[in-house]
């Protein structure tokens, strides 16, 4: 499977206005959300800190490049990539960076525009929902708690630490579907990266790409995309959020 960098070089960027309208053959029985970039507007915060820390290690990097290279990866995957490039990391590097990220998220984290109203609307209409993230468990709980969503997803939130194989393997979405009591084929996954979307596809779910801007890697997967979270209820056959 080509990485984001190689796809970006070979795939044209299609204007958002020319992307196909997302549709489902039937209303899903459950919606499985990624967290970063879908529920929590956390990626820019995390990318800024990681870029600073990676630059300190000797690999000059901007926040934009950090997102292009590592977005959607688990902490272990990121660490392995750094070791491959730079050699052994300083002792305690990962927990120290994790603590810095958690502190920044506590102060700076915002919800993706429209997502809180969308989740409330879907809940009122009886839609089953779960969260599946490649974040660590503590970080995921911190984000959902900060946004007032911890109770909403109690018993139906999954981190990379809760499954044998994180995204892009299907494990986390299979677990999320099972927590809702719904077969994967009857679930809709909402992802903002091709890395995560491949996990939903591998699990046998329907997948929508939530795109903040045109993404050649996401477009290369051929999945439906949308760009305003307030549109999601209407796209799954429920009334839209005002």
C-alpha positions in Angstrom: 0.0 0.0 0.0 1.6 3.4 -1.0 2.2 5.9 1.7 0.7 9.4 1.9 3.8 11.0 0.3 3.9 8.7 -2.8 0.2 9.0 -3.3 0.4 12.8 -3.0 2.9 12.8 -5.9 0.8 10.7 -8.2 -2.8 11.6 -7.5 -4.3 14.9 -8.6 -6.0 17.0 -6.0 -9.7 17.1 -6.9 -11.6 20.3 -5.8 -14.0 19.6 -2.9 -16.9 20.8 -5.1 -16.2 18.0 -7.6 -16.1 15.1 -5.1 -19.1 12.7 -5.2 -21.9 13.1 -2.8 -21.7 10.5 0.0 -24.6 8.1 0.0 -25.5 4.8 1.7 -27.5 2.0 0.3 -29.3 1.8 3.6 -29.3 3.6 7.0 -26.5 2.3 9.2 -27.4 0.7 12.5 -24.3 2.2 14.2 -21.8 5.0 13.4 -18.2 4.4 14.5 -16.2 7.6 14.8 -12.4 8.2 14.7 -11.4 10.7 17.4 -8.6 13.0 16.2 -9.8 15.2 13.4 -13.3 13.8 13.5 -14.5 14.5 17.0 -11.6 16.4 18.6 -9.8 19.2 16.8 -6.5 17.9 18.2 -4.3 17.1 15.3 -2.8 20.6 15.0 -1.9 20.7 18.7 -0.3 17.2 18.6 1.5 17.9 15.3 3.0 21.2 16.7 4.5 19.5 19.8 5.7 16.4 17.9 7.4 18.6 15.3 9.2 20.6 17.9 10.4 17.5 19.7 11.4 15.6 16.6 13.4 18.7 15.5 15.1 18.7 18.8 16.2 15.1 18.2 18.0 16.2 15.0 15.3 15.7 12.3 14.1 19.2 11.3 10.4 19.1 10.9 7.4 21.4 10.6 3.9 20.6 12.0 2.7 20.2 8.4 5.3 17.6 7.6 4.7 15.8 10.8 1.0 15.4 9.9 1.9 14.3 6.4 4.3 11.6 7.6 2.8 10.4 10.8 -0.9 11.3 11.0 -3.1 8.5 12.2 -0.2 6.4 13.5 0.0 5.0 17.1 2.8 6.2 19.4 4.6 2.9 18.9 4.5 3.3 15.1 5.9 6.9 15.4 8.6 5.8 17.7 9.7 3.0 15.4 9.9 5.4 12.5 12.0 7.8 14.5 14.4 5.0 15.7 14.7 3.8 12.1 15.8 7.3 11.1 17.6 8.6 14.1 18.7 5.6 16.2 17.7 5.0 19.9 15.6 7.7 21.4 16.5 9.4 24.8 15.3 7.4 27.8 11.8 8.4 28.8 11.2 10.3 25.6 7.8 8.8 24.9 6.2 9.3 28.3 7.6 12.8 28.5 6.1 13.8 25.1 2.8 12.1 26.1 2.6 14.2 29.3 3.4 17.4 27.3 0.6 16.6 24.7 -1.9 15.8 27.4 -1.2 19.1 29.2 -1.6 21.0 25.9 -4.8 19.2 25.0 -6.3 20.0 28.5 -5.8 23.7 27.8 -6.3 24.0 24.0 -8.6 21.2 22.8 -11.7 22.2 20.8 -14.4 20.1 19.2 -14.6 19.7 15.5 -17.2 22.3 14.4 -20.6 20.8 14.4 -19.7 17.4 15.9 -21.2 18.0 19.4 -24.6 19.0 17.9 -24.4 16.1 15.4 -23.7 13.5 18.2 -26.5 14.9 20.3 -28.9 14.7 17.3 -27.9 11.2 16.4 -28.3 10.1 20.0 -31.8 11.6 20.2 -32.7 9.6 17.1 -31.5 6.4 18.7 -28.4 5.9 16.6 -25.8 3.6 18.3 -22.3 5.1 18.3 -18.8 4.2 19.3 -15.3 5.8 19.1 -12.2 4.0 17.7 -8.9 5.8 17.9 -5.2 5.0 17.5 -4.6 7.2 20.6 -3.5 5.7 23.8 -6.3 5.0 26.3 -5.5 7.8 28.7 -5.2 10.3 25.9 -8.5 9.2 24.4 -10.4 9.4 27.7 -8.9 12.9 28.3 -10.1 14.2 25.0 -13.6 12.8 25.3 -13.8 14.0 29.0 -12.7 17.5 28.0 -15.4 17.7 25.3 -18.1 16.3 27.7 -18.5 13.1 25.7 -17.1 10.5 28.1 -20.5 9.4 29.4 -21.9 9.3 25.8 -19.3 6.7 24.8 -19.0 4.8 28.0 -18.3 1.1 27.2 -18.0 2.0 23.5 -14.6 3.7 23.2 -11.5 1.9 22.0 -7.9 2.9 21.9 -4.9 1.3 20.3 -4.2 -0.3 23.6 -7.5 -2.2 23.6 -6.9 -4.3 20.6 -4.2 -6.7 19.4 -3.5 -4.7 16.2 -4.2 -1.0 15.7 -5.3 0.7 12.5 -4.9 0.1 9.6 -5.8 -3.4 10.8 -9.6 -4.0 11.2 -9.5 -5.0 14.9 -10.5 -1.7 16.4 -13.5 -1.3 14.2 -14.6 -4.9 14.7 -14.5 -4.3 18.4 -16.4 -1.0 18.2 -19.1 -2.7 16.1 -19.4 -5.5 18.6 -19.8 -3.0 21.4 -22.8 -1.7 19.7 -24.2 -5.1 19.0 -24.1 -4.5 15.3 -22.5 -6.4 12.5 -19.6 -4.5 10.8 -21.4 -4.5 7.5 -24.2 -2.5 9.0 -21.9 0.1 10.5 -20.7 3.4 9.1 -17.1 4.5 9.9 -16.2 8.2 9.8 -12.5 8.8 9.3 -10.3 11.7 8.3 -7.3 9.8 7.1 -6.7 7.1 4.5 -4.7 5.3 7.2 -7.8 4.9 9.4 -10.2 4.5 6.5 -8.3 1.4 5.4 -9.1 -0.1 8.8 -12.8 0.5 8.3 -12.7 -1.0 4.9 -10.8 -4.0 6.1 -13.4 -4.5 8.8 -16.1 -4.6 6.2 -17.8 -1.4 7.2 -19.2 1.4 5.1 -16.7 4.3 5.3 -17.1 8.0 4.8 -14.1 10.3 4.6 -14.4 13.5 6.6 -12.1 15.9 4.7 -11.0 19.3 6.0 -9.4 19.8 2.6 -8.8 17.7 -0.5 -6.7 14.7 0.3 -5.3 12.6 -2.6 -4.7 9.6 -0.3 -8.3 9.6 0.8 -9.5 10.1 -2.8 -7.4 7.2 -4.0 -9.5 4.9 -1.8 -12.6 5.7 -3.8 -14.8 6.3 -0.7 -17.5 9.0 -0.4 -16.4 12.1 1.3 -17.9 15.1 3.1 -16.6 18.3 4.7 -19.2 19.6 7.1 -19.9 17.5 10.2 -23.4 19.1 10.5 -24.3 17.3 7.3 -23.8 13.8 8.7 -27.3 13.1 10.1 -28.9 14.0 6.7 -26.4 11.8 4.9 -27.4 8.8 6.9 -31.1 9.4 6.5 -31.8 11.5 9.5 -32.6 15.2 9.7 -29.7 17.5 9.5 -28.4 19.6 12.4 -29.3 23.3 12.1 
